[in-house]
Amino acid sequence: MDITLITSALSGIKSATDIAKIIKEADFSLEKAELKFKIADLMDKLIETKAAIFDIQELLLNKDAQIKKLEDHMSMRDKLRRHLDAYYEVNSDGSVAGPPFCTRCFEVDRTGVHLLRSAKDKNLLQCPQCNTVLSANRCPSL
C-alpha cells in the first residue's frame, strides 16, 4: 500500500483535530471572521482527509482483487496438469481427464479456457480467447 496515502490521511486528521481544539478552547475570544476562517480551514482538512481515505479504500479494493486473482490461479494450477499439448483437469486418482484447456491461456493469462473444434478444419482445436490453434491429435478429449 502507498504509505503516502496513509500519512496524508493521518496528517489531515491531526490538522483537523488541532483546528477543532483551537476553536473549542477559544470560547468567544476569537473574532467572528477568524472563527469562520478556522471553521473553513477545518472543513478543508476534513475534505482532504476524506479524499485520502477514499484513495486508500480504492487501493485496498484493488489489492483484494489482485489477491483473489492470485488465489484463483493457485487453485487452477492445482486442478490442471499438462498432457501432450494441452492442460487437463486432474482426477482424484491423479489421472487427467476431460476436454483440453488452452496451454497459452493457462501459462500466460493464468486462466482455464477450453479448446474448441476449429470451424475450418476438424483436425484442429482453437482457443476462443486467444485464437491459439493446436492439433486435435495432440490435444484429445480424455
N, CA, C and O of each residue as an XYZ file, in Angstrom:
568
protein
N       0.845     -1.172      0.000
C       0.000      0.000      0.000
C       0.894      1.239      0.000
O       1.969      1.248      0.599
N       0.432      2.266     -0.674
C       1.192      3.503     -0.762
C       1.153      4.203      0.591
O       0.104      4.688      1.016
N       2.295      4.254      1.265
C       2.388      4.815      2.620
C       2.069      6.310      2.631
O       1.632      6.840      3.653
N       2.281      6.989      1.513
C       1.991      8.429      1.475
C       0.493      8.695      1.627
O       0.107      9.723      2.184
N      -0.357      7.783      1.140
C      -1.797      7.963      1.310
C      -2.185      7.887      2.780
O      -2.990      8.682      3.263
N      -1.608      6.928      3.479
C      -1.898      6.781      4.907
C      -1.374      7.990      5.669
O      -2.064      8.531      6.534
N      -0.154      8.414      5.349
C       0.437      9.582      6.001
C      -0.417     10.816      5.754
O      -0.634     11.617      6.664
N      -0.900     10.972      4.531
C      -1.738     12.116      4.182
C      -3.042     12.098      4.973
O      -3.476     13.130      5.484
N      -3.669     10.920      5.074
C      -4.922     10.809      5.828
C      -4.694     11.133      7.301
O      -5.468     11.873      7.907
N      -3.632     10.577      7.871
C      -3.343     10.830      9.289
C      -2.998     12.292      9.534
O      -3.399     12.869     10.544
N      -2.259     12.887      8.616
C      -1.907     14.296      8.739
C      -3.160     15.174      8.691
O      -3.286     16.135      9.451
N      -4.076     14.835      7.795
C      -5.333     15.586      7.701
C      -6.157     15.463      8.961
O      -6.749     16.440      9.422
N      -6.198     14.258      9.524
C      -6.940     14.058     10.777
C      -6.306     14.870     11.904
O      -7.014     15.489     12.698
N      -4.976     14.868     11.976
C      -4.280     15.626     13.024
C      -4.548     17.129     12.872
O      -4.833     17.818     13.851
N      -4.454     17.627     11.634
C      -4.705     19.055     11.397
C      -6.134     19.431     11.775
O      -6.364     20.459     12.412
N      -7.090     18.597     11.382
C      -8.480     18.875     11.698
C      -8.703     18.858     13.210
O      -9.430     19.694     13.748
N      -8.080     17.912     13.878
C      -8.201     17.831     15.336
C      -7.605     19.070     15.998
O      -8.197     19.629     16.922
N      -6.440     19.497     15.530
C      -5.791     20.688     16.089
C      -6.672     21.939     15.908
O      -6.813     22.748     16.825
N      -7.253     22.078     14.720
C      -8.113     23.235     14.455
C      -9.357     23.181     15.348
O      -9.785     24.198     15.893
N      -9.929     21.982     15.489
C     -11.115     21.834     16.354
C     -10.783     22.196     17.802
O     -11.601     22.809     18.488
N      -9.581     21.820     18.272
C      -9.163     22.161     19.640
C      -9.046     23.669     19.809
O      -9.468     24.221     20.825
N      -8.471     24.333     18.808
C      -8.329     25.798     18.870
C      -9.700     26.447     18.971
O      -9.907     27.359     19.772
N     -10.632     25.974     18.156
C     -11.986     26.542     18.172
C     -12.654     26.278     19.521
O     -13.299     27.164     20.082
N     -12.499     25.061     20.037
C     -13.129     24.685     21.307
C     -12.574     25.514     22.466
O     -13.333     25.979     23.316
N     -11.267     25.696     22.499
C     -10.624     26.385     23.615
C     -10.730     27.902     23.509
O     -10.476     28.610     24.484
N     -11.097     28.401     22.351
C     -11.139     29.845     22.137
C     -12.321     30.507     22.824
O     -12.301     31.720     23.036
N     -13.334     29.759     23.172
C     -14.568     30.318     23.709
C     -15.051     31.416     22.764
O     -15.250     31.166     21.575
N     -15.236     32.597     23.269
C     -15.705     33.681     22.417
C     -14.626     34.714     22.160
O     -14.909     35.813     21.683
N     -13.378     34.356     22.478
C     -12.303     35.333     22.307
C     -11.912     35.499     20.840
O     -11.290     36.500     20.486
N     -12.254     34.556     19.993
C     -11.937     34.703     18.575
C     -12.933     35.668     17.931
O     -14.121     35.671     18.251
N     -12.427     36.459     17.046
C     -13.298     37.336     16.274
C     -14.162     36.463     15.359
O     -13.768     35.354     14.999
N     -15.304     36.954     14.998
C     -16.220     36.201     14.166
C     -15.567     35.798     12.834
O     -15.736     34.664     12.385
N     -14.831     36.707     12.209
C     -14.174     36.419     10.935
C     -13.104     35.346     11.113
O     -12.954     34.455     10.277
N     -12.357     35.447     12.223
C     -11.304     34.464     12.480
C     -11.919     33.089     12.741
O     -11.375     32.073     12.306
N     -13.029     33.054     13.436
C     -13.729     31.807     13.718
C     -14.220     31.169     12.409
O     -14.085     29.962     12.210
N     -14.783     31.987     11.533
C     -15.240     31.475     10.233
C     -14.066     30.927      9.433
O     -14.185     29.894      8.774
N     -12.927     31.624      9.493
C     -11.737     31.154      8.793
C     -11.282     29.797      9.334
O     -10.952     28.895      8.564
N     -11.265     29.658     10.649
C     -10.848     28.395     11.278
C     -11.804     27.251     10.909
O     -11.370     26.129     10.648
N     -13.091     27.545     10.891
C     -14.072     26.517     10.515
C     -13.895     26.120      9.045
O     -13.970     24.938      8.709
N     -13.663     27.097      8.178
C     -13.432     26.793      6.761
C     -12.164     25.954      6.598
O     -12.133     25.019      5.797
N     -11.119     26.290      7.360
C      -9.869     25.528      7.326
C     -10.112     24.097      7.803
O      -9.591     23.139      7.233
N     -10.908     23.977      8.853
C     -11.258     22.657      9.380
C     -11.986     21.830      8.321
O     -11.689     20.651      8.129
N     -12.927     22.453      7.648
C     -13.683     21.749      6.608
C     -12.765     21.313      5.463
O     -12.908     20.209      4.938
N     -11.828     22.176      5.077
C     -10.870     21.809      4.022
C     -10.044     20.598      4.424
O      -9.852     19.677      3.630
N      -9.558     20.600      5.654
C      -8.739     19.478      6.144
C      -9.557     18.186      6.177
O      -9.050     17.116      5.841
N     -10.817     18.293      6.580
C     -11.670     17.109      6.610
C     -11.943     16.580      5.195
O     -11.981     15.368      4.985
N     -12.128     17.472      4.239
C     -12.342     17.065      2.848
C     -11.088     16.375      2.295
O     -11.185     15.345      1.627
N      -9.913     16.947      2.577
C      -8.653     16.329      2.137
C      -8.489     14.940      2.757
O      -8.064     13.996      2.091
N      -8.830     14.835      4.028
C      -8.719     13.556      4.728
C      -9.676     12.530      4.132
O      -9.312     11.371      3.932
N     -10.897     12.966      3.852
C     -11.883     12.064      3.254
C     -11.397     11.566      1.892
O     -11.554     10.386      1.577
N     -10.815     12.441      1.088
C     -10.287     12.053     -0.221
C      -9.150     11.043     -0.065
O      -9.072     10.071     -0.817
N      -8.270     11.274      0.908
C      -7.163     10.341      1.143
C      -7.685      8.968      1.579
O      -7.157      7.935      1.168
N      -8.717      8.971      2.405
C      -9.295      7.699      2.852
C      -9.955      6.968      1.679
O      -9.854      5.745      1.582
N     -10.626      7.698      0.793
C     -11.199      7.059     -0.400
C     -10.105      6.455     -1.273
O     -10.275      5.367     -1.823
N      -8.974      7.165     -1.402
C      -7.847      6.626     -2.173
C      -7.319      5.341     -1.543
O      -6.995      4.383     -2.245
N      -7.236      5.330     -0.225
C      -6.778      4.131      0.484
C      -7.773      2.995      0.268
O      -7.373      1.855      0.033
N      -9.064      3.303      0.347
C     -10.095      2.288      0.149
C     -10.006      1.703     -1.268
O     -10.112      0.489     -1.439
N      -9.816      2.545     -2.270
C      -9.682      2.074     -3.652
C      -8.449      1.197     -3.801
O      -8.492      0.161     -4.463
N      -7.364      1.611     -3.189
C      -6.132      0.830     -3.241
C      -6.335     -0.539     -2.595
O      -5.875     -1.552     -3.120
N      -7.024     -0.565     -1.458
C      -7.301     -1.838     -0.781
C      -8.200     -2.741     -1.629
O      -7.984     -3.951     -1.683
N      -9.194     -2.167     -2.284
C     -10.064     -2.960     -3.163
C      -9.279     -3.555     -4.322
O      -9.494     -4.708     -4.696
N      -8.363     -2.764     -4.894
C      -7.524     -3.273     -5.978
C      -6.621     -4.395     -5.494
O      -6.426     -5.392     -6.188
N      -6.072     -4.226     -4.300
C      -5.216     -5.279     -3.721
C      -6.031     -6.544     -3.474
O      -5.563     -7.649     -3.748
N      -7.255     -6.384     -2.953
C      -8.119     -7.543     -2.725
C      -8.412     -8.276     -4.028
O      -8.403     -9.506     -4.066
N      -8.672     -7.527     -5.092
C      -8.932     -8.147     -6.400
C      -7.703     -8.887     -6.904
O      -7.811     -9.979     -7.463
N      -6.536     -8.289     -6.704
C      -5.293     -8.927     -7.128
C      -5.049    -10.203     -6.321
O      -4.632    -11.215     -6.884
N      -5.299    -10.169     -5.031
C      -5.136    -11.359     -4.187
C      -6.102    -12.448     -4.631
O      -5.722    -13.616     -4.714
N      -7.355    -12.077     -4.919
C      -8.351    -13.055     -5.381
C      -7.899    -13.702     -6.681
O      -8.023    -14.914     -6.854
N      -7.376    -12.895     -7.592
C      -6.912    -13.416     -8.878
C      -5.759    -14.409     -8.666
O      -5.718    -15.463     -9.300
N      -4.838    -14.069     -7.783
C      -3.720    -14.971     -7.498
C      -4.193    -16.249     -6.812
O      -3.689    -17.334     -7.099
N      -5.163    -16.119     -5.907
C      -5.717    -17.314     -5.256
C      -6.407    -18.214     -6.267
O      -6.274    -19.436     -6.211
N      -7.153    -17.603     -7.202
C      -7.810    -18.380     -8.246
C      -6.783    -19.103     -9.114
O      -6.972    -20.261     -9.489
N      -5.703    -18.409     -9.424
C      -4.651    -19.031    -10.225
C      -4.030    -20.212     -9.472
O      -3.802    -21.274    -10.050
N      -3.762    -20.017     -8.196
C      -3.170    -21.098     -7.410
C      -4.115    -22.296     -7.370
O      -3.678    -23.444     -7.455
N      -5.390    -22.024     -7.241
C      -6.382    -23.095     -7.226
C      -6.421    -23.802     -8.587
O      -6.471    -25.030     -8.655
N      -6.399    -23.021     -9.657
C      -6.425    -23.580    -11.017
C      -5.169    -24.391    -11.275
O      -5.225    -25.444    -11.912
N      -4.043    -23.910    -10.787
C      -2.768    -24.603    -11.002
C      -2.796    -26.000    -10.380
O      -2.228    -26.944    -10.928
N      -3.452    -26.117     -9.249
C      -3.545    -27.413     -8.582
C      -4.540    -28.346     -9.267
O      -4.445    -29.565     -9.125
N      -5.486    -27.786    -10.005
C      -6.538    -28.587    -10.638
C      -6.184    -29.071    -12.038
O      -6.798    -30.013    -12.539
N      -5.188    -28.430    -12.683
C      -4.839    -28.774    -14.063
C      -3.411    -29.303    -14.160
O      -2.532    -28.926    -13.385
N      -3.208    -30.187    -15.133
C      -1.866    -30.701    -15.390
C      -1.697    -30.855    -16.898
O      -2.634    -31.211    -17.613
N      -0.498    -30.583    -17.357
C      -0.223    -30.665    -18.785
C      -0.095    -32.119    -19.225
O       0.512    -32.947    -18.545
N      -0.691    -32.403    -20.394
C      -0.583    -33.714    -21.054
C      -0.522    -33.423    -22.536
O      -1.429    -32.795    -23.084
N       0.535    -33.871    -23.196
C       0.791    -33.563    -24.606
C       0.799    -32.042    -24.791
O       1.614    -31.354    -24.176
N      -0.094    -31.510    -25.626
C      -0.051    -30.069    -25.930
C      -1.122    -29.235    -25.230
O      -1.350    -28.082    -25.598
N      -1.777    -29.809    -24.227
C      -2.842    -29.061    -23.551
C      -2.832    -29.383    -22.060
O      -2.079    -30.237    -21.591
N      -3.681    -28.681    -21.337
C      -3.863    -28.939    -19.907
C      -5.213    -29.620    -19.719
O      -6.168    -29.382    -20.458
N      -5.254    -30.475    -18.704
C      -6.470    -31.219    -18.398
C      -6.725    -31.179    -16.900
O      -5.810    -30.965    -16.105
N      -7.988    -31.390    -16.525
C      -8.332    -31.476    -15.113
C      -7.749    -32.758    -14.534
O      -7.694    -33.792    -15.199
N      -7.315    -32.668    -13.280
C      -6.734    -33.816    -12.591
C      -7.822    -34.473    -11.757
O      -8.497    -33.811    -10.968
N      -7.990    -35.791    -11.937
C      -8.947    -36.566    -11.139
C      -8.382    -36.825     -9.750
O      -7.208    -36.566     -9.483
N      -9.228    -37.333     -8.881
C      -8.794    -37.637     -7.512
C      -7.701    -38.708     -7.482
O      -6.904    -38.755     -6.545
N      -7.661    -39.575     -8.517
C      -6.615    -40.605     -8.558
C      -5.324    -40.104     -9.218
O      -4.360    -40.857     -9.356
N      -5.313    -38.834     -9.623
C      -4.110    -38.246    -10.213
C      -4.058    -38.306    -11.723
O      -3.156    -37.727    -12.329
N      -4.995    -38.988    -12.341
C      -5.022    -39.065    -13.808
C      -5.688    -37.809    -14.374
O      -6.413    -37.111    -13.665
N      -5.439    -37.530    -15.642
C      -6.054    -36.378    -16.294
C      -7.253    -36.835    -17.110
O      -7.275    -37.952    -17.626
N      -8.241    -35.973    -17.222
C      -9.450    -36.328    -17.966
C     -10.172    -35.070    -18.404
O      -9.882    -33.965    -17.945
N     -11.121    -35.269    -19.306
C     -11.976    -34.176    -19.739
C     -11.477    -33.494    -20.990
O     -10.495    -33.924    -21.595
N     -12.153    -32.434    -21.375
C     -11.742    -31.679    -22.557
C     -10.470    -30.872    -22.277
O     -10.213    -30.495    -21.134
N      -9.679    -30.608    -23.317
C      -8.414    -29.888    -23.134
C      -8.601    -28.387    -22.892
O      -9.536    -27.760    -23.390
N      -7.670    -27.842    -22.106
C      -7.612    -26.398    -21.858
C      -6.465    -25.805    -22.672
O      -5.470    -26.481    -22.933
N      -6.605    -24.550    -23.071
C      -5.582    -23.860    -23.862
C      -4.294    -23.688    -23.052
O      -4.305    -23.173    -21.934
N      -3.203    -24.129    -23.641
C      -1.902    -24.035    -22.998
C      -1.480    -22.574    -22.838
O      -1.009    -22.170    -21.774
N      -1.649    -21.800    -23.885
C      -1.221    -20.397    -23.853
C      -1.988    -19.600    -22.796
O      -1.390    -18.856    -22.019
N      -3.296    -19.759    -22.772
C      -4.110    -19.022    -21.793
C      -3.740    -19.410    -20.361
O      -3.683    -18.554    -19.478
N      -3.493    -20.689    -20.138
C      -3.170    -21.129    -18.794
C      -1.792    -20.633    -18.369
O      -1.622    -20.171    -17.241
N      -0.813    -20.725    -19.257
C       0.553    -20.361    -18.895
C       0.804    -18.861    -18.894
O       1.636    -18.381    -18.124
N       0.108    -18.116    -19.732
C       0.347    -16.675    -19.833
C      -0.676    -15.873    -19.020
O      -0.309    -15.011    -18.223
N      -1.964    -16.171    -19.234
C      -3.021    -15.387    -18.589
C      -3.505    -15.994    -17.282
O      -4.263    -15.369    -16.541
N      -3.065    -17.213    -17.004
C      -3.449    -17.915    -15.771
C      -4.951    -18.187    -15.708
O      -5.554    -18.151    -14.636
N      -5.551    -18.461    -16.883
C      -6.972    -18.777    -16.946
C      -7.170    -20.130    -17.625
O      -6.339    -20.566    -18.422
N      -8.260    -20.774    -17.302
C      -8.587    -22.051    -17.922
C      -9.645    -21.860    -18.986
O     -10.810    -21.612    -18.673
N      -9.241    -21.976    -20.266
C     -10.169    -21.797    -21.376
C     -10.161    -23.085    -22.193
O      -9.108    -23.523    -22.656
N     -11.335    -23.693    -22.371
C     -11.423    -24.932    -23.142
C     -11.175    -24.664    -24.622
O     -11.610    -23.651    -25.170
N     -10.463    -25.599    -25.256
C     -10.242    -25.542    -26.690
C     -11.484    -26.075    -27.402
O     -12.132    -27.002    -26.915
N     -11.814    -25.489    -28.553
C     -12.978    -25.890    -29.347
C     -12.531    -26.349    -30.724
O     -11.487    -25.920    -31.213
N     -13.308    -27.214    -31.350
C     -13.012    -27.645    -32.717
C     -13.034    -26.429    -33.633
O     -13.907    -25.567    -33.534
N     -12.047    -26.382    -34.530
C     -11.977    -25.289    -35.495
C     -13.089    -25.459    -36.518
O     -13.373    -26.576    -36.949
N     -13.713    -24.365    -36.904
C     -14.760    -24.408    -37.920
C     -14.180    -24.697    -39.296
O     -14.877    -25.204    -40.174
N     -12.902    -24.376    -39.483
C     -12.266    -24.550    -40.791
C     -11.698    -25.950    -40.997
O     -11.691    -26.470    -42.113
N     -11.219    -26.559    -39.902
C     -10.568    -27.861    -40.019
C     -10.864    -28.675    -38.769
O     -10.471    -28.288    -37.669
N     -11.549    -29.792    -38.928
C     -11.948    -30.622    -37.784
C     -10.755    -31.292    -37.108
O     -10.916    -31.861    -36.028
N      -9.569    -31.244    -37.703
C      -8.363    -31.811    -37.105
C      -7.621    -30.790    -36.237
O      -6.547    -31.071    -35.705
N      -8.204    -29.621    -36.108
C      -7.580    -28.556    -35.310
C      -8.516    -28.136    -34.179
O      -9.740    -28.182    -34.306
N      -7.910    -27.733    -33.087
C      -8.642    -27.139    -31.973
C      -8.207    -25.691    -31.862
O      -7.045    -25.364    -32.101
N      -9.143    -24.822    -31.498
C      -8.831    -23.393    -31.406
C      -9.348    -22.845    -30.087
O     -10.427    -23.204    -29.614
N      -8.544    -21.964    -29.510
C      -8.951    -21.301    -28.273
C      -9.840    -20.107    -28.623
O      -9.437    -19.253    -29.412
N     -11.038    -20.037    -28.051
C     -11.922    -18.902    -28.332
C     -11.430    -17.590    -27.711
O     -11.884    -16.512    -28.096
N     -10.511    -17.681    -26.760
C      -9.998    -16.490    -26.085
C      -8.816    -15.863    -26.832
O      -8.835    -14.675    -27.153
N      -7.788    -16.677    -27.104
C      -6.553    -16.126    -27.691
C      -6.326    -16.567    -29.137
O      -5.361    -16.140    -29.771
N      -7.205    -17.413    -29.657
C      -7.145    -17.913    -31.034
C      -5.963    -18.838    -31.319
O      -5.631    -19.064    -32.483
N      -5.326    -19.374    -30.289
C      -4.276    -20.367    -30.490
C      -4.892    -21.580    -31.171
O      -5.986    -22.017    -30.815
N      -4.172    -22.123    -32.163
C      -4.644    -23.300    -32.893
C      -3.689    -24.453    -32.610
O      -2.472    -24.309    -32.728
N      -4.255    -25.601    -32.236
C      -3.466    -26.791    -31.915
C      -4.043    -27.997    -32.639
O      -5.223    -28.020    -32.989
N      -3.196    -29.001    -32.859
C      -3.631    -30.234    -33.489
C      -4.545    -31.011    -32.539
O      -4.232    -31.184    -31.361
N      -5.675    -31.474    -33.067
C      -6.611    -32.256    -32.257
C      -5.976    -33.570    -31.834
O      -6.354    -34.129    -30.805
N      -5.007    -34.084    -32.617
C      -4.324    -35.315    -32.266
C      -3.459    -35.152    -31.028
O      -3.259    -36.106    -30.276
N      -2.939    -33.933    -30.811
C      -2.065    -33.667    -29.666
C      -2.840    -33.136    -28.462
O      -2.267    -32.908    -27.397
N      -4.136    -32.943    -28.639
C      -4.971    -32.426    -27.553
C      -6.305    -33.169    -27.511
O      -7.357    -32.543    -27.640
N      -6.284    -34.479    -27.335
C      -7.536    -35.215    -27.370
C      -8.367    -34.993    -26.107
O      -7.825    -34.686    -25.045
N      -9.663    -35.149    -26.230
C     -10.514    -35.175    -25.034
C     -10.293    -36.520    -24.371
O     -10.358    -37.555    -25.034
N     -10.034    -36.522    -23.085
C      -9.744    -37.762    -22.371
C     -10.901    -38.164    -21.483
O     -10.832    -39.188    -20.803
